[in-house]
Amino acid sequence: MTGKVYLIGAGPGDPELMTLRAVRMLKDADVVVFDRLVSDEIMAMCPEGAEQIAVGKCPKNHLVPQERINEILHEQARMGRKVARLKGGDPMIFGRGSEEAAYLMALGVEVEYAPGITAAQGASCSTGVPLTHRGLATGVQYVTGHRQADKVLDLDWKRLADPDTTLVVYMGVANIGQIAVGLMTEGLSARTPVMAISRATSAQEERMVSTLGRVAQDCREAGLKPPTLFVIGKVVSLYAANPQDLAVEAVSANG
Ligand SMILES: C[S@@+](CC[C@H](N)C(=O)[O-])C[C@H]1O[C@@H](n2cnc3c(N)ncnc32)[C@H](O)[C@@H]1O
């Protein structure tokens, strides 16, 4: 009898941000196949006796190739086990969840989903910086800032350089200089505010507020490391360490 795979979004780190469905599925699992972005607190919620398989890193510190992860999920389900595939954030946002689901379903394995709070939403609520805001941003774009080592970032800078939209860059630490130049070349002001958030929603969360013109240098000086995301746009001007100030700023931004 074939088991099934639960494709679970664990959220950005804080266990309270998991959905009830995610917790139910995790508790029901015989085996947990997990990514490196899943926090220790969430791993502590795995059922006692469930096998845990880390696929974020292998002994030499390299990622387990996606093909092998797919095989592991299939092998486990074929043994009749209920497999929790636990991923940071949401499995369908820069999470390869759809690739894993397609592979498994083609082999006749049942897949069930639990959405997760993506890092952008977690960071937004933990810092109080909205992703949209009346008068400042009419929409939000999520984009990856990562390309394989030998490839250049070929993003559509013209489309992304929209002063009325918030841009959230995932996986952008290594290329933030290139990203800033691409956006400024297409007309975004060097004074556009940028916030970098590392380990959002965890006890180790770090925030850095900068501008497009300075962000690469500030990032280097602050020594920010992944997982970090960048929120770029006027909404960052609402950031205030003190929530009282945030409310005042928001009112004045609305006129
Ligand atoms: C492979 S993507 C996974 C995204 C994930 N599926 C999600 O929905 O959040 C990894 C990137 O997500 C971002 N990220 C994930 N968790 C984060 C966190 N707690 N704080 C800041 N950025 C995070 C970082 O940009 C990181 O490099």
The ligand as an SDF file (V2000), in Angstrom:
LIG
                    3D

 27 29  0  0  0  0  0  0  0  0999 V2000
   14.5860   28.9210   -1.1140 C   0  0  0  0  0  0  0  0  0  0  0  0
   13.8160   30.3910   -0.5570 S   0  0  0  0  0  0  0  0  0  0  0  0
   12.4800   29.7100    0.3360 C   0  0  0  0  0  0  0  0  0  0  0  0
   11.3240   30.6560    0.5170 C   0  0  0  0  0  0  0  0  0  0  0  0
   10.1910   30.0570    1.3200 C   0  0  0  0  0  0  0  0  0  0  0  0
    9.5570   28.9990    0.5910 N   0  0  0  0  0  0  0  0  0  0  0  0
    9.1620   31.1030    1.7250 C   0  0  0  0  0  0  0  0  0  0  0  0
    8.0060   31.0300    1.2730 O   0  0  0  0  0  0  0  0  0  0  0  0
    9.4890   31.9790    2.5310 O   0  0  0  0  0  0  0  0  0  0  0  0
   14.9260   30.9090    0.7110 C   0  0  0  0  0  0  0  0  0  0  0  0
   14.9350   32.4300    0.8860 C   0  0  0  0  0  0  0  0  0  0  0  0
   13.7400   32.8480    1.5340 O   0  0  0  0  0  0  0  0  0  0  0  0
   14.0130   33.9630    2.3630 C   0  0  0  0  0  0  0  0  0  0  0  0
   13.7120   33.5830    3.7460 N   0  0  0  0  0  0  0  0  0  0  0  0
   13.2180   32.4210    4.1780 C   0  0  0  0  0  0  0  0  0  0  0  0
   13.0040   32.4430    5.5060 N   0  0  0  0  0  0  0  0  0  0  0  0
   13.3670   33.6870    5.9160 C   0  0  0  0  0  0  0  0  0  0  0  0
   13.3860   34.3380    7.1780 C   0  0  0  0  0  0  0  0  0  0  0  0
   12.9470   33.7420    8.2940 N   0  0  0  0  0  0  0  0  0  0  0  0
   13.8360   35.6230    7.2200 N   0  0  0  0  0  0  0  0  0  0  0  0
   14.2570   36.2520    6.1050 C   0  0  0  0  0  0  0  0  0  0  0  0
   14.2640   35.6820    4.8960 N   0  0  0  0  0  0  0  0  0  0  0  0
   13.8260   34.4130    4.7950 C   0  0  0  0  0  0  0  0  0  0  0  0
   15.4900   34.3000    2.1830 C   0  0  0  0  0  0  0  0  0  0  0  0
   15.5890   35.2470    1.1350 O   0  0  0  0  0  0  0  0  0  0  0  0
   16.0400   32.9470    1.7680 C   0  0  0  0  0  0  0  0  0  0  0  0
   17.2640   33.0970    1.0680 O   0  0  0  0  0  0  0  0  0  0  0  0
  1  2  1  0
  2  3  1  0
  2 10  1  0
  3  4  1  0
  4  5  1  0
  5  6  1  0
  5  7  1  0
  7  8  2  0
  7  9  1  0
 10 11  1  0
 11 12  1  0
 11 26  1  0
 12 13  1  0
 13 14  1  0
 13 24  1  0
 14 15  1  0
 14 23  1  0
 15 16  2  0
 16 17  1  0
 17 18  1  0
 17 23  2  0
 18 19  1  0
 18 20  2  0
 20 21  1  0
 21 22  2  0
 22 23  1  0
 24 25  1  0
 24 26  1  0
 26 27  1  0
M  CHG  2   2   1   9  -1
M  END
$$$$
